[in-house]
Amino acid sequence: MRTRGKITEVFSSVQGEGLYFGEEQIFVRFFGCNLKCKFCDTHLDRFTEYEPEELLQELKLYKNGHATVSFTGGEPLLQKYFLKAILKLTRKEGYKNYLETNGILHSALEDVIDDVDIVAMDLKLPSSTGLKDFWHHHHRFLKVASKKETFLKMVICQDTNEEDLKEGLRLIKEVNKFLILVLQPNSYEEYEPMIEKLERFKDIARDNHITACVIPQLHKKIGLK
């Protein structure tokens, strides 16, 4: 089946979030998302359609010095047929496949997980997003993601409460207590007033035997895309 993907942009930069911050990657930004988090910093209003082979040829333009392709969004798993096709092509070419996802579309993840190397999965806390909770979906998603290298991210805002953090920690302990949790301060809010909260949250994670670290969006701090 021929499938075309809606891609907002393809570019080379440095990973600015999570455990792989500082690594040079090629970024493929997928158009469209199934959520509207109040802290969202990605607003997509246009896209170009690609066939998988067309996208692969564009990725090859950046091959020198780049071993990892970050599939980000939006939410890449909304376009699972195209994502599955391009993942197979990039893996065959020797790239490492890095999937950034909001951690909700577990059925779609099951269809592509074999060709994913690293999963950077969000845990969407209701008091951070302004949305309903997704604990059930996150639970099922994390079970699938844990077949591969996975780490978790929580965006922490001034409004984020401890109850949501603790619920997220319970979920991690139930599915895979060895995963590393990244506490990521909301880039739209001042960092300094949140330092105490971030440290307290890190201590709560430690008391629950979960390894947590605080990593801001470093690409924004140093002026990279």
N, C-alpha and C positions, 0 to 999 in steps of 0.2 A: 504494500500500500504506500503510495507516494504521499508525503505529508510536508507541509510548509510551516515554518515557525515564524512567529512575530517577535522580532528582535529590535530593541530600542537602540542599542549601541554595542560595539565591540571595541575594546581598547586595552592597552597595556598600562599597568600601574603596579603599585605596591599594595599588598593586602594590608588594610588598616584596622581590621577588627579581629578579635579572637586570638587563638593560640598561634596562628600563622602570621601574625602581624610582622611586617617587614619583608616578607617574601615577595619576589617579583612574580606576578601572575598575568595571564591574559583573562580579561573579564568579558563575559557574554551576558548582557543584561536582557532578560526576558520581559516582554510587555505584559501587563495585566497582573492584578493581585485579587485574592478573594477576601482580603481584610482591609480595613481602614483604621489603622492604629493612630491614635491622636499624636504620637511622637514621630510618625513616619517622616523621613527626610528625603524620600524618593518619589517624585511626582512625574509620571510618564504620560506624555500626550501624543506621541508619534512612534511609528515603528517601520521597519523594513522587513519584507517577507523573504525568507531564505528557504531553499531546499537544503537538506543536511550536507550534501557534497559541496554546495556553494559556500556554506558557512565554514566548512573544513578548509577550503582553499583560502579564505580570508584569515583564518587562524594561522595558517602556515606562513603568512607574511610576518608574523611575530615570533616565529619559532626560535630564532637565535637567542639563547639565554633563558628561555621560558620552558619550564617543564610541567607547569600546572595550569589548567584552565578552570577558572571559577565561574560556575553557572549560577547566576544571581538574578535578582528581579527588582520589583515584582515578585512573582512566585513561579519558578520554573516548572514545578510539577503540575501546574494548570495545563501545560502543553506536553503531556507525558509521552505522546507518540513521537513528536519531534525530538524531545529530550532523549528518549531511548535511542533513537536513530543516531543522533550526533554523539552521544556517549560511546556508542559502539565504535564509531569512526575515530574519535579522538583516542580512545584506548588502543585501538589497533595501530595508531600512529605513534604510540609511546608516551602520550601525555598522561599526567595524573589528573583525575576528575574530582573536582572539589565542588560539592553542592551546598549552596546556602538556601535555607528553607525555613518557612514559618512553622514547620513541624506539625501540620494538621492533616495533610492529604496522604494518609497512610496507605491506602489502596494503590495510589499512583506510585508511591515509593517502592512498594513490593514489586512493581513491574520493571523498575529501573535499577534496583539496588545492586544487582550483580556487576554492573559496569561503573559503579561509584566507588571511589577510593576513600574519600573523606566527607563526612556529613557535619556541617555547621548548623545545628538545629536551635531554633529559638524556643524558649518557653515563654508564652505570652501571658503575663500576669494581668488579670482584669483591672487592678488598680493602676497599672501602667498604661494599658492600651485604651481604657475607656470602653471596652467591649465585654461580652459575656466570657465565661471561662471556657477553656478548651482542654480541661484535664483529661477527659476520656480519650479525645483524639490524640493528645500528646502521649498518653500512655501506650496506645496501640502503635503510634508512629515510632516511639523510642524502641520498642521491642524489635521492630524491623531494622531501624537504623543501627542498632547495636551489633548487627552482623558485621559491620565495617567500623573503621576508626571514626569515632564520633565525639564531638564536644558540644556543650550546651551554652547558650547565651540568654541572659535575662537583661532587658533594658530596665534600668532603675531610674525612677523619676522622683520628684519631691512628693508625689501622691502615692507612691508605691508603699504598701503596708506589709507588716511582718507576717500577717496571716497568709497572704498570697505566697510570700517567700517560703514559709514553712510547708505549705501545701506542695509547692514545687519540689522541695527537698524530700518530702515523703514519696513523691512519685519517683524521683531519682533512686532513692534507697530501695524501692520496691522492684524496679526494673534493672538497674545497673549502677550500684553504688560507687563503682570505680571511675565513673565519668568525671571529667573536670568541668566545673561550672565557671563561666565568665560572667562577672557582674559588670555590665556596660552602662555607664552613666549617660542619661539622655543628653544628646549634643545640643538640644535647644535650650537647656537650662544651665545656669552657672554651676561650674564644677565645685568650687570651694564650699558652698553651703551644703553640698551632699557628701562631703568627705566622711563626716561622722557617721551618717547613715550607711554608707558603703562599708566602712570598717566594721560597724555593728553587724551588718548582714553577713560579712565574711566570717565573723566570729560565730554567728549562729550556724552557718554552714559547717564550720569546723567542729562545733559541739555536736552536730548531727553526723559527723564522720564523712562529710563530703568536702572534697578539695575544691576551694573557690579562690579566684583571683580577680582583681579589679583591673580592667583594661579599657580605657576610653577609646573612642574612634580616632586613632592616631593619624590617619590620613588627613583628617580635617584640621588637626592641630598643626600639621606641617605643610598644609596647603596643597595636598595632592588630590587628584580626582578619586 
